[in-house]
Amino acid sequence: MLKSFRYLLFPFAFLYRIIIWLRNKIFDKNILRSATFNFPLICVGNLAVGGTGKTPMTEYLIYLLQNHFKVATLSRGYKRRTKGFAIAGDHTTAIEIGDEPMQFHQKFPEITVAVGEERLVAIPQILYQRPNTEVIVLDDAFQHRAVKAGLNIVLTEYNNLYTRDFIFPVGDLRDLRSSIKRANIIVVTKCKPDLSVMEKQNLISEMNPLPNQKVFFTSLQYGQTYHLFNKNLKNNIDDHHVLLLCGIANPDPIKEYLNAKVKSYEMIKFKDHHIFNSTDLKEIKKQFDKLNNTNKIIVTTEKDAVRLEKFGNELKEWPVYVLPVRHEFLFDEGKDFNHCIFDFISNFSDSYIKS
């Protein structure tokens, strides 16, 4: 029904396509110039409207680099209730910087986590306030062409490959398919773990990457659940009945995971980046009480968890568990991906590279 309705939106999609095409042409012809920095900037982005795994990819890069370089992340801070540039501190909340930056800040307290709508302004501010910074990861910045990153990593979802998608609002593309030519690395995410070599080659042929572009494939791997507040690990949820709280763009992978793993689950679906309120809390408690089982828990994503923490007094005694997720590179190509990242950084001046 939804897909049929979206086909009625072709006139709007055509208009949107013209606007995006004109904007890209203005930058391609240098009528508007993209600023470059003699500094390692790694952009994680996509062509679609959310749901491709940008947050776990940013976390993968932080894990990879944090023991070798002074790392900073820069995000817009979507749906935060503040404006302008800010660096996360000891008392920062998700309301102030957004859920994804808050997630980075909590998981990686030693790195610099910054937010700012205007990346062209925010990057110099990071370098001024954190002069030891050696690499900046730009979260969701591929469409923001005021800044030209040195390395563009573009993600596309296996079940919604950009080559088969349509421009918004008919499809999920917020940029033209041809923009993929600006990518240095293309990562096909959320693949089935047993993706065959033949299907891999067929997908590469379909995308037809440029000679200089690298293509990788990843699947989502879920980790061990931990309590939202006391952080205690839960060794096994297989025999539990689950109430899933989910406010992310694409909940299908986590639904598939729980469907195969737990006794049963029910889901309360919220909009992406939803800011929870007291009414939501009452509904969550109501639905949890309805589960007619003694062995029951609440499960949520890491992104949702940072927006639930403000209800510590109400939820701290409740069995609310967080399910982490990460990218797993297929075909044993993780080392090749890592080499691409380190090789990119090594091309810069030794003054930026830790000895």
C-alpha positions as CSV (number, residue, x, y, z in Angstrom):
1,M,0.0,0.0,0.0
2,L,2.8,2.4,0.9
3,K,4.8,1.6,-2.2
4,S,1.7,2.2,-4.4
5,F,1.1,5.5,-2.7
6,R,4.7,6.6,-3.2
7,Y,4.4,6.1,-6.9
8,L,1.9,9.0,-6.9
9,L,4.8,11.2,-5.6
10,F,6.8,11.1,-8.9
11,P,6.2,14.8,-9.7
12,F,7.7,15.8,-6.3
13,A,10.6,13.3,-6.9
14,F,11.2,14.8,-10.3
15,L,11.4,18.3,-8.8
16,Y,13.7,17.1,-5.9
17,R,15.9,15.4,-8.5
18,I,16.3,18.7,-10.4
19,I,17.2,20.6,-7.3
20,I,19.8,18.0,-6.3
21,W,21.2,17.8,-9.8
22,L,21.6,21.6,-10.0
23,R,23.2,21.8,-6.5
24,N,25.8,19.1,-7.5
25,K,26.5,20.8,-10.8
26,I,27.2,24.0,-9.0
27,F,29.9,22.3,-6.9
28,D,31.2,20.1,-9.8
29,K,31.8,23.2,-11.9
30,N,33.4,25.0,-8.9
31,I,30.8,27.8,-9.0
32,L,30.6,27.0,-5.3
33,R,33.8,25.5,-4.0
34,S,34.3,22.7,-1.6
35,A,36.8,23.6,1.1
36,T,39.7,21.2,1.5
37,F,41.9,20.7,4.6
38,N,45.5,19.5,4.7
39,F,44.3,17.2,7.4
40,P,42.9,13.6,7.5
41,L,39.1,13.9,7.2
42,I,37.2,10.6,6.8
43,C,33.5,10.9,5.8
44,V,31.0,8.2,6.6
45,G,27.8,8.7,4.5
46,N,25.2,7.2,2.2
47,L,22.9,8.1,-0.6
48,A,19.7,7.0,1.1
49,V,17.7,8.4,4.0
50,G,19.1,6.6,7.0
51,G,19.2,2.9,7.9
52,T,22.5,1.9,6.2
53,G,24.6,1.5,9.4
54,K,26.5,4.7,9.5
55,T,26.7,4.8,13.3
56,P,28.3,1.3,13.7
57,M,30.7,2.2,10.9
58,T,31.8,5.3,12.6
59,E,32.3,3.3,15.8
60,Y,34.3,0.7,13.8
61,L,36.6,3.5,12.7
62,I,37.0,4.8,16.2
63,Y,37.9,1.3,17.5
64,L,40.4,1.0,14.6
65,L,42.1,4.4,15.1
66,Q,41.8,5.4,18.8
67,N,44.9,3.5,19.9
68,H,47.0,5.0,17.1
69,F,45.8,8.6,16.7
70,K,44.0,11.4,18.6
71,V,40.5,10.9,17.1
72,A,37.6,13.4,16.8
73,T,34.1,12.8,15.4
74,L,31.9,15.6,14.0
75,S,28.2,15.2,13.6
76,R,25.3,17.6,12.9
77,G,23.6,16.4,16.1
78,Y,20.2,15.6,14.5
79,K,17.2,16.5,16.7
80,R,19.2,18.1,19.5
81,R,17.7,21.0,21.2
82,T,20.7,23.3,20.9
83,K,22.4,25.0,18.0
84,G,25.9,25.8,17.0
85,F,29.2,24.2,17.8
86,A,29.8,22.1,20.9
87,I,32.2,19.5,22.3
88,A,30.8,16.8,24.6
89,G,31.8,17.1,28.2
90,D,31.3,15.3,31.5
91,H,27.7,16.6,32.0
92,T,26.5,16.6,28.4
93,T,23.2,15.0,27.5
94,A,21.7,13.5,24.4
95,I,19.2,16.5,24.3
96,E,22.2,18.8,23.9
97,I,24.2,17.0,21.3
98,G,21.9,14.3,19.8
99,D,21.7,10.6,20.3
100,E,24.4,9.3,18.0
101,P,27.1,11.7,19.2
102,M,26.1,11.0,22.8
103,Q,26.5,7.3,22.1
104,F,30.0,8.0,20.8
105,H,30.8,10.0,23.8
106,Q,29.7,7.3,26.3
107,K,31.5,4.5,24.5
108,F,34.7,6.4,23.7
109,P,35.2,9.0,26.5
110,E,38.8,9.5,25.5
111,I,38.0,10.9,22.0
112,T,36.7,14.3,21.1
113,V,33.0,14.2,20.1
114,A,31.8,17.4,18.5
115,V,28.6,18.6,16.9
116,G,28.0,21.5,14.5
117,E,25.6,22.2,11.7
118,E,28.2,24.0,9.6
119,R,31.1,21.6,9.2
120,L,33.2,24.2,7.4
121,V,33.1,26.3,10.6
122,A,33.2,23.3,13.1
123,I,36.4,21.7,11.7
124,P,38.6,24.7,12.5
125,Q,37.0,25.0,15.9
126,I,37.9,21.4,16.7
127,L,41.5,21.9,15.7
128,Y,41.6,25.1,17.7
129,Q,40.1,23.7,20.9
130,R,41.7,20.2,20.5
131,P,45.0,21.0,18.8
132,N,46.4,17.5,19.3
133,T,43.6,16.1,17.0
134,E,45.1,13.9,14.3
135,V,42.1,12.6,12.4
136,I,38.4,13.7,12.2
137,V,35.6,11.3,11.3
138,L,32.7,13.2,9.7
139,D,29.4,11.4,10.5
140,D,26.8,11.6,7.8
141,A,28.5,14.3,5.8
142,F,28.6,12.9,2.2
143,Q,25.8,15.3,0.9
144,H,27.3,18.3,2.7
145,R,29.7,19.5,-0.1
146,A,30.9,22.7,1.6
147,V,33.7,20.5,2.9
148,K,35.6,17.9,0.7
149,A,36.8,15.0,2.8
150,G,39.9,13.2,1.8
151,L,38.3,9.8,2.1
152,N,34.6,9.2,1.5
153,I,33.1,5.9,2.7
154,V,29.6,5.4,1.3
155,L,27.3,2.8,2.7
156,T,24.5,1.1,0.8
157,E,22.2,-1.5,2.2
158,Y,22.1,-5.0,0.7
159,N,18.3,-5.2,0.7
160,N,18.0,-1.7,-0.7
161,L,21.0,-1.2,-3.0
162,Y,21.3,2.3,-4.3
163,T,21.2,1.0,-7.9
164,R,17.7,-0.3,-7.3
165,D,16.4,2.6,-5.4
166,F,14.5,5.8,-6.5
167,I,14.9,9.4,-5.5
168,F,12.9,10.6,-2.5
169,P,10.0,10.7,-1.9
170,V,9.2,7.9,-4.3
171,G,12.2,6.0,-3.0
172,D,14.8,6.5,-0.2
173,L,17.6,8.2,-2.2
174,R,18.4,11.7,-1.0
175,D,21.2,12.1,-3.6
176,L,21.6,11.0,-7.2
177,R,23.0,7.6,-7.9
178,S,25.7,9.3,-10.0
179,S,27.1,10.9,-6.8
180,I,28.6,7.5,-5.9
181,K,31.5,8.4,-8.2
182,R,32.7,10.7,-5.4
183,A,33.1,7.7,-3.0
184,N,36.5,6.2,-2.4
185,I,35.1,3.2,-0.6
186,I,31.7,1.6,-1.1
187,V,30.4,-0.7,1.7
188,V,27.4,-3.0,1.1
189,T,26.0,-3.4,4.6
190,K,23.5,-5.7,6.3
191,C,24.4,-8.6,4.0
192,K,23.4,-12.1,4.9
193,P,26.4,-13.7,6.6
194,D,26.6,-16.5,4.1
195,L,26.7,-14.3,1.0
196,S,28.3,-16.2,-1.8
197,V,31.3,-15.2,-3.9
198,M,29.2,-15.4,-7.0
199,E,26.5,-13.0,-5.5
200,K,29.3,-10.7,-4.4
201,Q,30.7,-10.5,-7.9
202,N,27.2,-9.9,-9.3
203,L,26.6,-7.0,-7.0
204,I,30.0,-5.5,-7.8
205,S,29.1,-5.8,-11.5
206,E,25.8,-4.2,-10.9
207,M,27.3,-1.2,-9.1
208,N,30.1,-1.0,-11.7
209,P,32.6,0.9,-9.5
210,L,35.3,3.1,-10.9
211,P,38.8,1.6,-11.1
212,N,39.9,3.6,-8.1
213,Q,37.0,2.6,-5.9
214,K,37.1,-0.3,-3.4
215,V,34.0,-2.3,-2.6
216,F,33.5,-4.2,0.7
217,F,30.6,-6.3,2.2
218,T,29.6,-6.4,5.8
219,S,26.9,-8.1,7.9
220,L,25.5,-6.9,11.3
221,Q,26.7,-8.8,14.3
222,Y,24.9,-8.3,17.6
223,G,26.8,-8.4,20.8
224,Q,26.0,-9.3,24.4
225,T,23.1,-7.4,26.0
226,Y,23.8,-5.2,29.0
227,H,21.6,-3.5,31.5
228,L,20.9,0.1,30.6
229,F,21.9,1.5,34.0
230,N,24.1,-0.9,35.9
231,K,25.8,-2.1,32.7
232,N,25.7,-5.7,34.0
233,L,25.9,-8.2,31.1
234,K,23.1,-10.7,30.5
235,N,24.6,-13.9,29.3
236,N,21.6,-15.4,27.6
237,I,18.3,-14.0,26.4
238,D,17.3,-17.1,24.4
239,D,14.6,-18.2,26.8
240,H,13.2,-14.8,27.4
241,H,10.1,-13.0,26.2
242,V,11.1,-9.6,24.9
243,L,9.5,-6.2,24.5
244,L,11.5,-4.4,21.9
245,L,11.8,-0.6,22.0
246,C,13.0,0.7,18.7
247,G,13.3,4.2,17.3
248,I,15.7,3.7,14.4
249,A,15.3,4.1,10.7
250,N,15.3,0.4,9.9
251,P,14.4,-2.1,12.6
252,D,14.2,-5.1,10.3
253,P,17.6,-6.6,11.2
254,I,17.1,-6.5,14.9
255,K,13.6,-7.9,14.5
256,E,15.1,-10.8,12.5
257,Y,17.7,-11.4,15.1
258,L,15.2,-11.5,18.0
259,N,12.8,-13.6,16.0
260,A,15.5,-16.3,15.5
261,K,16.9,-16.0,19.1
262,V,14.2,-15.4,21.8
263,K,11.0,-17.2,22.8
264,S,8.9,-14.3,21.5
265,Y,9.0,-10.6,21.1
266,E,6.6,-7.7,20.7
267,M,7.8,-4.3,19.5
268,I,6.9,-0.7,20.2
269,K,8.0,1.3,17.2
270,F,9.0,4.9,17.4
271,K,10.2,7.3,14.7
272,D,13.9,7.6,14.1
273,H,15.6,9.8,16.7
274,H,12.4,9.9,18.7
275,I,12.8,11.8,22.0
276,F,11.0,9.8,24.7
277,N,8.6,11.5,27.0
278,S,6.6,10.5,30.1
279,T,3.7,9.4,28.0
280,D,5.9,7.0,26.1
281,L,7.2,5.7,29.5
282,K,3.6,4.9,30.6
283,E,2.9,3.1,27.4
284,I,6.1,1.1,27.7
285,K,5.3,0.0,31.2
286,K,1.7,-0.8,30.2
287,Q,2.9,-3.0,27.3
288,F,5.5,-4.7,29.4
289,D,3.0,-5.5,32.1
290,K,0.8,-7.1,29.4
291,L,3.4,-9.7,28.6
292,N,2.0,-12.7,30.4
293,N,5.3,-14.3,31.3
294,T,7.6,-14.1,34.3
295,N,10.8,-14.5,32.2
296,K,10.6,-11.2,30.3
297,I,12.8,-8.3,29.6
298,I,12.9,-5.0,27.6
299,V,15.4,-4.7,24.8
300,T,16.4,-1.6,23.0
301,T,19.2,-0.3,20.7
302,E,22.2,1.7,21.8
303,K,20.9,4.8,20.0
304,D,17.6,4.5,21.8
305,A,19.3,3.8,25.1
306,V,20.9,7.2,25.3
307,R,17.5,8.8,25.0
308,L,16.0,6.6,27.7
309,E,18.7,7.4,30.3
310,K,16.9,10.5,31.6
311,F,14.3,8.1,33.1
312,G,16.9,6.6,35.4
313,N,14.7,7.0,38.5
314,E,11.7,5.3,36.9
315,L,13.5,2.6,34.9
316,K,16.6,1.7,36.9
317,E,15.0,-1.3,38.6
318,W,13.4,-2.5,35.4
319,P,15.0,-5.2,33.2
320,V,15.9,-2.8,30.4
321,Y,18.7,-4.2,28.3
322,V,20.7,-2.7,25.5
323,L,21.7,-4.8,22.4
324,P,24.9,-3.5,20.8
325,V,25.7,-4.0,17.1
326,R,28.8,-3.9,14.9
327,H,29.9,-4.4,11.3
328,E,31.6,-7.7,10.5
329,F,33.5,-7.7,7.2
330,L,32.8,-10.7,4.9
331,F,35.2,-12.7,2.8
332,D,38.0,-12.0,5.4
333,E,38.4,-8.5,3.9
334,G,38.5,-6.5,7.1
335,K,42.2,-6.2,7.0
336,D,42.1,-4.8,3.5
337,F,39.6,-2.2,4.6
338,N,41.8,-1.3,7.6
339,H,44.8,-0.9,5.3
340,C,42.8,1.5,3.2
341,I,42.1,3.7,6.2
342,F,45.7,3.7,7.5
343,D,47.2,4.2,4.1
344,F,45.0,7.3,3.6
345,I,46.1,8.8,6.9
346,S,49.8,8.0,6.2
347,N,49.7,10.2,3.1
348,F,49.5,13.3,5.3
349,S,52.4,15.2,6.8
350,D,54.3,13.5,9.6
351,S,53.2,16.4,11.9
352,Y,49.7,14.8,12.0
353,I,50.9,11.3,12.6
354,K,51.8,9.8,15.9
355,S,55.3,8.4,15.9
